[in-house]
């Protein structure tokens, strides 16, 4: 029987590699948006929210290759969740550092664009019950600081990664 330290090394190694690479890809996506003149805080940024769930599945597949009879439920789910956690942490840290270095001007441009988009959607909100309250809540909840952007980035990535990583680990355990 293997000791826990020896059996956890493949899990940690695979999760670290996949998580850090995915987090760096998320940072690169934000930088790509910035360099191409797109809003790096806008809706296109959310396309990178799909990277951590994909990385969780890839890490589970890579871990599965290292075990003849499959890694088991705990290791398969664990590697997916740890990959997601690392990817979300790296991506959030990168976005925070980007927002700090880019300055408040870029955030103000984003807020102006977001207000314009929400104003265009206001008639759609008005058609719904409690729509105007939802509209006001959406305006209030817009991220306005680097910390808020990092928190938003972390929460979105970790939520979607966990939602995909847990069933993926269950499916790929054997």
PyMOL commands that set and color helices and strands:
alter all, ss='L'
color gray80, all
select helices_A, chain A and resi 4-35+43-65+73-102+104-127+131-140+146-171
alter helices_A, ss='H'
color red, helices_A
deselect
rebuild
show_as cartoon
